[in-house]
């Protein structure tokens, strides 16, 4: 058998590049394929369950009606800190382990993997958010409320929960894309979320809507105090578009 006949199938396989859906599936698998990552997701699930159950128990002790919407929307701080963590882990896994050198040669360009990481983080964050919805629904029914009463206002709660989940996850993704270090990204997200927004509101109250990270989330709630479209656009550009653009540029131009 000739050398050409032997090597042609190999060359054909090397020239075949995975599609974007396959890349997303690979990134999802990489996020849950280690004991440490599984432990992190397990801890997040336990924390979410404990928070929902605790809030439901407190409401029942006070004699208030427990609803799905109330439970699903009551763990905003958990969403604001847990979902960015998923985004950070998804974006920095290859950078931390220096495995980019393995994957980049298998693709025509780096842009596809960059956005596959973004989408994979969003998929897993939505899975965790879905788990929160299930626990909230079970607790609302378990505490004796009738189905119609327990799920009153469920549709807006679902929409707000999903949108907030995606915003929080993409915030973590954006910070990690620009900073490119897991620990530093986590510290940055925590400081900005818990300290930075408060400082902006205190020192620059008139400009807080343009500079705060939570402007888009506040817009989801609506009401007379809802931020304007210009404020939302400014916040999204500052905390999402610019960091993601910086991260994409570094990915394309960097060594790994």
N, C-alpha and C positions, 0 to 999 in steps of 0.2 A: 504494500500500500504506500502510495506516495506521501511525501511530507505535506503537500498541499491538501490532500484528502484528509489527513489527520488533523491539521490545524484549522481548516476552514470552519468546522462546527464551533470550535473554541472561539475563533475570531468573531463569528456571528453572534455568539452569546455575549461576548465582551462589548459588541456594538449595540446590543439591546439595552436600553435604559428603562428603569422602572417608571411607571406612570405616577401621576401626582397622588392618586388614591392609594396606591401601594406605598408611596413615601409616607403618607399620613398614617397608614396602618403600622408601618415600621416604627414611626415616632411614638405612637401610642404604646406599642409593645415595649419599646425601650424605656418608657416612663414607668411601666409596671412590672418590669422583668427582673428586678433585683429585690432582695429581702428588705433592704433599707427603704426603697420606694413603696413597697407594699405595706411596710410598717407605718410609714407616714400617712398613707391613705387610710389605713385602718384606724389610726389615732384620730384623724380628721372625722371619720365616720362616727367614731365613739363620742367625740366631743359634740358633734352636731346632734346626735341622739340625746346625749345628756342635757344639752341646752334646751331642746324642744320639750323633752319630758319634764325638766325642771320648771320651765315657764308654764307648761300646762298644769302641773301640780300646784304651782303658786296661784294660778288663776282659779282653779277649782277650790282651793282653800279659802279664797276671797269671795267665792260665790259668783264669779263672773262666767259668762258663757264662753266656752272654748270653741273657737272656729278655726278652720283650716287657714283662712287668710290671716288671722291674728298670729298663729304659730309660725306660718311660713315667712311672715314679714318681721318677726320679732328677733331674728338673729343677724341683724345687719352688721354688727362688728365682726362676727364670725366670718361672714361672707367677705367683708372688707379686708380680712387678714389671711384667711385660708385659701381663697381663690387665687390671689396673687402668688401665693407660695407654689401652687400647681404650675402657674405660668412661668415662674422663675426656674423651677426644676426642669420643665420642658425645654426651655431655651438654653440653659447652661449645662445640660448633661454632657454633651460632647466636648464642650470647652473644658469642663472640669476634669474629664478623663482623657483628654487629648485624643479622642477617637475620630475627630473630624478628618484626619489624614486618611482614615479607612474609607469613609463614605464619599468624600468629594470626588475621588477618581472614578467612582461608579456612576456619576451623573454628568450630564452635559453642562450643567451650571450649578451654582450654589443657591440661586434664588429659590428654586423649587423646594429644597430642603428647609430653607429659612422659613418659608410660609407654611410648609408642612408641620414644622414645630409649633407655629402659632395655632394652626387648626387642631393639632393633636392636644395641646393644652386646653383649648376650648372644649373639645369633646369630653375629656376627662372631668373638667370642671362642671360641665353640664350633667355628667353622670352623678357626681356628688350632689349637685343641686337637686337632681331627680330623686336621690335617696332622701334628702331633706323633705321634699314634697310628700313622699310616701310615709315617712315617719309622722309628719304633721297631720296627714289625712287619717292615719290610724289612731293617733292620740285624740283628734277631734271627735271621731266616732266612739272611741273607747270611753270617753268621759260622759257619755249619755246623751249628747246632743242629737236631735233628729237630723237625718241626712240633709234635708233642705236648709235647715238652720246652720249645720256644721259647715256647709260649703257655700254659704252666702258670700258673694264677693270673691269667689275662687278664681274666676277668669282674670280680673285685674291683678290679683296676687300672683298668679302664674306668670303673667307677662312681666310684671315688675321684678319678680324673682329671677327669671331667665335673663332679662336685660341687665340687672345689677350684677349677676354672676358673670356675664360676658365682659362687662365693663371692668370689674375687679380683676378678672383673669388677664385681660389684655393690658391692664396697668402693670401687673407683674411681668408680663412678657416684654412690654416696652422698656421697663427699667432694666431688666436682665439683658435685653438685646444691646442696650447702650453701655451698661456697666461691665457685663460679661464675666462677672464673678458671683458665684452663688451666695456666699456669705454677705458680701457687700450689698448685693441687690436686696437681700432680705432685710438687712439693717436699714437701707434707704427706704424701702416700702413702709416699714414700721414707723420710722421717724417722720416721714412725710404724712402718713395717714393719721398718726396719733398726735404729732407735735406741729408739723408744718402747716396743716390746714388751720389749726387754732391760731398760730402766729400770724398767718395771712389775714385771718378774720379780725384779729385784734389790732394789728399794725396798719393794715390797708383795707379797712372795711368797705370802702367804695369800690375797690378793685378786686375784692375777694372772689366775685363771681367769674372774673376773667382768669384768675390765677389758681383757684382751688382745684384739687383733684376730684372733688365730689360734686362739681357743678352739673355734670350730665346726669348723675344719679338723682340730684335734687329736681332736675327737670322732669324726671319720670314720675315724681310724686304730684306734680302739677300744683294748682292752687294759686292764690294771688301773689305769693312770694316766689313763685317759680322764676328761675333765671331766664334771661332773654336768649334768643337764638344766637346772637353775637357772643354772649358770654359762654354758651355751650361750645360754640365753634372755637373760641379762644382757648378754653380749657382742654378740649380734645387735641387741638394742635400742639399745645405746650407739653402735655403729659403723655400723649399717645403717638401722634403722627411724627413729631420730631425725634423722640427716642427710637421709634421703630425705623425711621429713615436712617438714623445714625447707625443703628445695629445692622441694617441691611447693607449699608455702604461698607462697614468694617468687615462684614462677612464676605462680601464680594472682593474686596481689595486686600484683606489680610491673608496671612500664610495659612491660618487654620481657624 
